[in-house]
Amino acid sequence: MFWGIFKVYDTESFEIDITASVYKVIDGDTFDAFPVGRVRLADVNAPELNEKGGVGAKEALIKLIQDEKVYSDIDDKYVVDRYNRLVSVVYARVDSEKLLNVDK
């Protein structure tokens, strides 16, 4: 993967609540992962698939996390949304010491 345009974080910079494996990206801000189920990226509002930019947003998320292990910092305020999706800031591994904040 190309990480040049993204800010990466040292693994000591934040809290990780859950580690999960992504098996399906639903749209630009939602995905399914084992063992947690459906996850909604915190503070992200991607267009729906039938809206302009929706397919592109989904494709971008697929490139970042499809079939990858992700690390989630669960939102302390909401935890789950009205659709029962886990609300979380999600990180993907760049290398052994750095993670990418997928939400950004």
C-alpha positions as CSV (number, residue, x, y, z in Angstrom):
1,M,0.0,0.0,0.0
2,F,1.0,3.6,-0.5
3,W,1.1,5.5,2.7
4,G,2.9,8.7,1.6
5,I,-0.1,11.0,1.8
6,F,-1.4,9.8,5.2
7,K,-0.3,10.8,8.6
8,V,0.8,7.7,10.6
9,Y,1.0,7.3,14.4
10,D,3.3,5.6,16.7
11,T,1.5,2.7,18.3
12,E,2.0,4.2,21.8
13,S,-0.1,7.4,20.9
14,F,-3.6,6.1,21.5
15,E,-5.8,3.5,23.2
16,I,-6.8,0.3,21.4
17,D,-9.9,-1.4,22.7
18,I,-10.4,-4.1,20.1
19,T,-8.5,-5.8,17.3
20,A,-10.5,-7.3,14.4
21,S,-10.2,-8.6,10.9
22,V,-12.2,-6.8,8.2
23,Y,-14.0,-9.1,5.8
24,K,-16.5,-6.8,4.1
25,V,-16.6,-3.0,3.4
26,I,-20.3,-1.9,3.3
27,D,-19.7,1.8,2.2
28,G,-17.3,4.6,2.8
29,D,-17.8,4.7,6.6
30,T,-19.0,1.2,7.6
31,F,-17.5,-2.3,7.5
32,D,-17.9,-5.8,8.9
33,A,-15.1,-7.3,11.0
34,F,-14.6,-10.5,13.0
35,P,-15.3,-10.8,15.9
36,V,-17.0,-7.4,16.5
37,G,-19.6,-7.3,13.7
38,R,-20.6,-4.0,12.0
39,V,-18.4,-1.0,12.7
40,R,-19.1,2.7,11.9
41,L,-16.1,5.0,11.6
42,A,-16.4,7.7,14.2
43,D,-16.7,11.3,13.0
44,V,-16.9,10.2,9.3
45,N,-19.9,10.9,7.2
46,A,-19.2,9.4,3.8
47,P,-21.9,9.8,1.0
48,E,-24.3,6.9,0.6
49,L,-23.6,4.5,-2.3
50,N,-26.4,6.1,-4.4
51,E,-25.0,9.6,-3.9
52,K,-22.2,11.4,-5.7
53,G,-18.9,10.2,-4.4
54,G,-20.4,7.2,-2.5
55,V,-18.8,4.5,-4.7
56,G,-15.5,6.3,-4.6
57,A,-15.6,6.5,-0.8
58,K,-16.3,2.8,-0.5
59,E,-13.5,2.0,-2.9
60,A,-11.1,4.1,-0.9
61,L,-12.0,2.3,2.3
62,I,-11.6,-1.1,0.6
63,K,-8.1,-0.2,-0.4
64,L,-7.3,0.8,3.2
65,I,-8.8,-2.0,5.2
66,Q,-10.3,-4.9,3.2
67,D,-8.9,-8.2,4.4
68,E,-6.7,-6.4,6.9
69,K,-6.4,-6.5,10.7
70,V,-7.6,-3.2,12.2
71,Y,-7.3,-1.7,15.7
72,S,-10.3,0.1,17.2
73,D,-10.6,2.8,19.8
74,I,-14.3,2.6,20.7
75,D,-16.0,5.9,21.0
76,D,-16.5,6.6,24.7
77,K,-19.6,8.7,24.2
78,Y,-21.7,6.7,21.8
79,V,-20.2,3.1,21.8
80,V,-22.9,2.0,19.4
81,D,-25.1,4.0,17.0
82,R,-28.9,3.8,16.4
83,Y,-28.3,1.0,13.9
84,N,-26.4,-1.0,16.5
85,R,-23.0,-0.5,14.8
86,L,-19.9,-0.2,17.0
87,V,-18.7,3.4,16.7
88,S,-14.9,3.6,16.6
89,V,-11.8,5.3,15.5
90,V,-10.0,2.7,13.4
91,Y,-6.3,2.2,12.7
92,A,-4.6,0.0,10.1
93,R,-1.0,-1.1,10.5
94,V,1.6,0.6,8.3
95,D,4.6,-1.2,9.7
96,S,5.6,-2.9,12.9
97,E,5.7,0.5,14.8
98,K,3.1,2.7,13.1
99,L,-0.6,2.8,12.5
100,L,-2.7,4.8,10.0
101,N,-5.8,6.6,11.4
102,V,-8.4,5.4,8.9
103,D,-11.0,7.9,10.1
104,K,-8.8,10.8,9.0
